[in-house]
Amino acid sequence: MINDLRLQNFRSYKDETFEFGNGVNIIVGPNASGKTNLLEAILVTALGSSYRTKSIEELIGFTSEWSRLEAGTSEEHRIIKLDAREYPAVKTIETTGKTYKRLPLAKTIPVVLFEPEHLRLLNGRPELRRDYLDDILNQTISGYTKLRRDYRRALAQRNALLKRGHSENNSQLFAWNIRLSELGGQIAQQRFALVADLDAQAGPIYKKLAGTKNKISISYTYQWSADSYSSKMLKQLEQNTHIDMERGFTSCGPHRDDMNITIDGRPVQETASRGETRTILLALKIIELKLLEEVRGKKPLLLLDDVFSELDGRRRRFLTKFLKPYQTFITTTDADVVIQHFMEECTIIPISPKSVKN
């Protein structure tokens, strides 16, 4: 739980301090007033990284060279420093007695985020669904963040060799094929297990949310079985060498896999209504919340960025009942839409253009 947070030179904030309740916190303000920036700061405090950018410079206020987040949590005092006075920019995270460049999993505060981009999760490009799975695994499997980073580096190395297109690179390619297939098999196995868990829980939760008997099914669309993924991937990489050289990129592996969701056996992209899409997304977020709590042994933070108004009355009531045990942050431009569901059981945090620097 985060009790208070001071933002200095972070995005649009010059120097502002916020105090949070341990239940529902409603962040209210007009568009472009800094609501999402505050939500991002909460997530950076919890995880040590942003969901909106990988660039340290983008997090620092426009006219500044440094930024600082200082938070009091239920477990410790935490300071995150961003410094762009040197190149490359540096990020340091200070917790009680220790300093990190990247927070280890055990030191992060689990977070579930539901933001407008997620509304495209079901109908958007496969990359969104891969990132969704990987973001959960980053918070639940120790070492997965490094595994994902190592795979991307190996993929970049192989693609660079492919673009050179010379036969003398074949020996180097084989070495990267082995490395890529080993890492790819590990990623696929973790994703496969996660999707199986999502599939087992999605049906019952969806039925409660929607009040229907429609059957929801979630599967991992992969190229080979989980137990033989590495060996099959290595073989395919070897067979695809000439094709990949012509294209200039690697055509198989977990970076090409997908997650498939169906309603009564039909793909959601083809049949799901707007309401059904939002119900499935809400069900996924609830499962994510429960999964993180079970694996991490602590209650996650729940961040809802301007999506509460996208849900109808039934779904709002279900969500309201479900999130009561969690510290929740909801951004909205219309406080009345949210407050009526919580009455006095919430903390109102007003944001105005005056709260941020011009």
N, C-alpha and C positions, 0 to 999 in steps of 0.2 A: 504494500500500500504506500502511496505517496501522500505525505501530509502537506507539504508546501514546496513551492518551486520558484526560484528567482531566475529570470532571463535577462542576460546582459548582451546586447548587440547580437541577438539571435533573430535572424530573418528580419521582420518588421519591428521587433521590440528593441527599444533602447535600454531601458532598465525598469523591469516590472516584476512584482512579487505577487504570487497567488497562493491562497490557502484552500485546501480541498477537504470535503467531508469524506467519511469512510464508506458512504453509500453512493447514491446517484448525484453526480455533479452536472448541472446543465449550463453549458457555455453559450450565452446568448449575445448576438450582435448582428449588425447588417453585413451584407456581402463585403468582402475585402477589408474587414475590420481586424483580421488576425486570428480568427477562431481556429482555423486549420493549422496555423503556425504554432499555436499553443498546444494543440493536440500532438503535433509532430514533436514538440519539445518534451512532452510527457513520454512519448515512445522512445525518443533518443535517451532520455534519462533511464528508462527501464532496460533497454537493450544495448545501448551504446552505439546505435546506428540508426539511420533514417530509413523510412519506407518510401520517401519521395526522391531521394538523390543519394549517390555515392560520393559526391563532391563535398569536401569539407568547406570549400570556399562559398558554395551556395547557401550554406547554413549561417554564414557570418553576415551581419548587417551590411548593407550596400556600401556605406561610407567608412566601414571599420576594417581592422586587420585582425581582430580577435573576437572571440565569443566565449561566454561562460554560462553554464547551467549549474545551479546549486540547489540540491533537493534534500529534504529530510524525509526519509522513508521509515517504515515500521521496523526496519532492521538496522539501518545505519545512516550516516551522513554521506552524501555522494556529490562529487564535483566533476563536471565534464568541461575541459578546456579545449578550445579550437583556436589554433594560431596559424595565420597565413602570412606572418612577417618573414617566414622562410619558405623556400621551395624545396620539396613539396610541402604543402600545409600539414600541420601536425595535430593529432588528436590525442589527448591523454585523459584518462578516467581515474579519478582518485576515490577510493573507498576507504573505509576504516583501516588504516595501517598499510595499504597497498596502492600501487599505481599500475595501470594497465594501458596498453594501446588498443587491445580488443578485450572485451569482457568475456571471461570463460562462462560456459553455460550456467554453472552453479551460482554465479554472481549476478545473472540477469534476473529481472522481474518478468515473469511470463505475461504476455500481452495478446489479446485477440482484437484485431482491428477490422472494422466494417466501414468502408469508405466508398464513394461513388464509383471508383474504378472497378470495384468488385461486382457492380451491377452488370458489367460486361463479361464476367467470368464464364458464364455458361455459353454465351453466343459469340464471344470474342476469339481471338487467335489462340492456338494451343499453348503458346508461351505463357499466357496468363494462368492457365491451369497447372502447368509445370511449376511455375513460381509459387502458386498457392500451396502445392504439396511440399515444395522445398522449404517454404517459410515455416510451415508447421514442424517439419523434421529438424530445422535449425534450432527450434526451441524445445525439442523433445529427445533428440538423439545426440549424445555427446560426441563431438568430432565430425558431425555431419557438415557443419559450415566449412571446415577445412577440406573435407572430401569433395564438396561441391566446388570449392575454389581450385583445388588441384585438378579436377576434371576439366574445368574451363581453361586452365593454363595448358594442359595437355592437348585439348582440342585446338586451341589457338596455335600451338606449335605444329600440329599435324596440318592444319589448314595453311599455314605459312609455307610448309614444304610442298604442299599440293600446288600452290600458286606458282612456285618456281618451275614445276613441271619437267624436271630433268630426271632421266632414268637412274643417274648416279645417286639420287636421293632415296632410292628404294630401301637401302639398308637402314637409313635413318628412319624411314617411314615404318619399317617393321618394328623398330624399337618403340616408337610412339603408338603403333597399333596395339602392342602388348600392354603398354601402360594405360592407354585409353580404355581398352576392353576390361582390364582389371577394375579400374575405377567405375566404369559404366555398369558393370555387374553389381557392384556394391550399392550404387545409387538406385538401380532398378529394384533390387530386393527390398530396400527400405520403402520405396514408393509403393510397391506392390502390397506390402504388409499394411501400410497406412490406409490405402484405398480399401482394402478388405475390411478394415475397422470402420471406416466411414460408411461403407455399404451395409454393414450389419446394424448400424444405429439409425441410418437415414430414414428408413421406412416408417418405424414407429413414431419418430418425432414429426415427420412430415404429416402423417395422418392426424396427429393431435393439433398441429398448426392449421391445416387446411380443412379439417373436418370431413375428409373424403376417404374413400377406400382405394384410391389410386396407388399403384405399386411403383416405388422409386428404386432404381437400381443404379449402382455406381461401379464402374470397372476401370482398370488400368489398361489402356490400349498400348500394348508393348509388342515388340517384334519377335521375341522369343520367350520361353518359359523362364521363370525367375532362377531356377536352379542351374540352367544351362546358358544363361544370358551371356556370361563372359566369353565362353568358348565359341558360341554361335556368333557373337559380335566380332570376335577376332577373325573368324573365317570370312565373315561378310566384308570386313574392312579390307582383307587381302583380295577378295574377289572384285571389290569395287574400286581398286586403285586407279585404273585408267579412266573410269567414269568420273571419279572424284577429282582427278587431275583436270579433266575437261571442264568440270563445273567450278573448281576452285574451292570446294568445301566438302566436309565429311557428311555423307548422306545417311548414315545410320548411327544409332546410339540413343541414350536416354534424352539427349537434347532434341530428339525427333518424336518422342513418345507423347501420349496424350491421356487425359482422363475423360471417360465417356459416361454421361448420365442419361438415363431413359425414364420415361413415364409410361407405364404399361407396355414396355418393350419398344417404345418409339423415342427417337432422339429428342432431347428437349429443344435443340436448335430448330426443329421442324414443327413441333407441336405445342410447346409450353406457352401459355398466355403470360402477360405481364405479371399478374398476381401469382401464378404458379412459379414463375422464375424467382420472384422475391421470396416466396415461401421456401423454395429449395435452398436459396442462399442463406436465409435465416436459420434453417435446419443445420446447414453445414457449419455456421458460426457457433451454434449451440453445441454441436458435437465437438468442435475445436476447443471450446471453452472447457467442456467436461474432460476431454482428453488431456489437455495441459494440466488441469488440476490433479488428475489422477497420476500422471507421470511425474510431475514436478513436486507434488505434495504441498502445494500452496495455491491459493486462489489467484487466478490471473486478473489483470486489469482488463476492462472491456471499453474499447474506444469506438464510438459510433459517430462518424463524421458526416453530418447532414443527410442521414438516410432514414431517420425515424419517421419523417413525413412521407417517405415512400411506401410505408406499410399502412394497411388499412386497420380499422378498429380492432378486429379479431386478433391480428398479428401483433399489434401494439400491446394489447392486453396480455397476450401470452408472453411476450418478451419482458414486459414490465414485471410479471410474476416471477419469471425465471431469473432475472438479473438482480433481484433483491439482495442475495448474499454477497454480491461482488461490488468492488469499487468501480463505478462506471462513469465515463465522461461522454456526454452527448452534446454535439454542437448543433445549433439551430438558429434560424433567423426569426422564427416565430415561437416564442416561449410558451404561448397558450397551448400549442399543439402537444407539447411535451409535459408541461407542468400539471395539466389536468389528470394525468395518469399517476402522478406521484404525490399530489397534494403537498403536505408539509414534510414528506420524507425525502427531501432533496436539498442540495446546496445550489443556489443560483450564482453564477459568475458572469456578470455583465461585461461585455467587451465593446468599446466604442473606438472610433478612429482616434480619439484623444489618447487612448491607451498605448498607441504605437507612434513611432516617429514618422514624420513625413518624408 
